[in-house]
Amino acid sequence: MEKAHHMCQTSDMSDDDRYRRFNLRIPKDTFERLQASADARSHSMNAEIVQRLEASLPTEDQEAARQSFEIEELNVLVAAISHEREMLDYMINKQHLLATPPKEGAIDFQKMRLAALEARYAIMAAAQGFKVDPNDVLKLVWD
């Protein structure tokens, strides 16, 4: 009998080694919604909460992928800002090279587009821990 009991063990770690207990206070309406969701999916309340927490906490691989995506988005913004700057330069300084001169308000609109891209880039760069030159967001500042 003891041999059969030993064979049923799947791990040397006990539940105390794998889990940690703690008390949780949540609003009653949140509790009721969680309970209803757990009941609907035939889960225990504990399993429902653990599953939701796990889904909301990224793994290292997911975090690395997110950061990689954000860096790529910064690269796309750099290209877009460079293009918009070039277009603005043509509209202001090289009108003679354009097939038709810019219409009234086009230069102001182009400036707004460029400012919006630069603002987005500055926000995203700051979120990644980069500092940008206030006079030119495409120039990073190194301390």
N, C-alpha and C positions, 0 to 999 in steps of 0.2 A: 504494500500500500504506500509506503514511504517513497518507493521508487517512482510510482505513478505520480505522486504529488510533485516530486522533483522534476519530472519530465514536463509538467504543465507550465513551469516557470518560463517566461519568454524573455526575461531580462534580469540582470543582476540588480538593476535599479528599482527601488521601491517607489511607490507613489509619492512618498515624502521627499525623495531625491529629485523627482521630475516636476513636481507641482509645488506651488506655494499658495497657502490659504490666506485670505484677508477679507475683512468686512467691507461691504460696499453700500453706500447710501445713495439712492437715486430717487428722483421724483416718482410719485405713485403712477402718474400717467405714463411715464417712460417704462416703468416696471410692467404695467399692464400691456403696453404695446409689445414689449419684448416677450412676455408670456404668451400673448396671442400668436406672435410669429413663431415661437418655439413650438407651440401646440400645433399650429398649421403644418409645420415641417417635421412633426414627430421627433423633436429634439428636446433634451432637457434644457432648462433655463441656463445652466452652466455652459452646455455645449453651444447654445445660441450666442451667449455673450463672448465666449472664447473665439468662435468663428468670426464674429463681427470685428473683434479686436484684431485678430490675425489679418483680416482683409484690409484693415485700415493702417497697418504698420508695414511699410515696405521692407523687403529683404535687402541684403547688401547688393545683390544683383539688380534688383528693381531700382534701387537708389542710384547705382552706377549708370544704368540705362537712362534714367531721368536726367542725370547730370550731363550725360553725353548728348542727349536730345537738346537740352538747353544750350550747350556750347554750340551745337550745330545751328540752332536757331539764331544765336548771336552772329555766327558766320554769315548766315543768310541776310541778317539785318545790316551787317557791314557792307555786303555787296549792294543791297538796296539803297543804303545811304550814299554810297559812292556813286551809284547810277543817278540818283535824284540830285546830288550835288552837280554832277556833270550836266544834267539837263538844265538846271537852274543857271549854271554858268553860260550855257549856250543861249538861253532865253535872255539873259542880261547883257552879256559881253560879246556874243557871237551871232547876233540876230541875222547878220548878213549871210551866214552859212545855212540858215534854216530855209526850207521851201516857202514857208509863209511866216510872217512875224507873229509873235504871240498875241492872242486877243486880250482885250482889257480884262484885268483881274486874273489872268493866267499866271503871272509871276507871283502874285500874292498867294494864289492857291498852291503853287509849287512850293513856296516857302512854308506854308502850313503843312503840306505833306512831309516835307523834310524835317520840320520841327517835331512832328508826331513820331516819325521813325527814330529820330535822335533821342527823344524822351523815352521811348520804349526800350531802346538799346541801353540807355543809362540805367534804367530801372533793372533790367535783366542783368547787366554787368555787375551792378551793386549786389544783387541777390547771389551772384556767384563769388562775391568777395573781391571783385575788381574795383579799382578807383579810376575814374575817368577824368581827363583834363576838362575843366569847365569851359574852356574856350574851343575845344574840339573833342567831342565824345569818343571819336575813334582812336584817340591817343590815350593809352592807359598810363596811369601814374604809379610808379613803383616807389615805395618808401624805403 
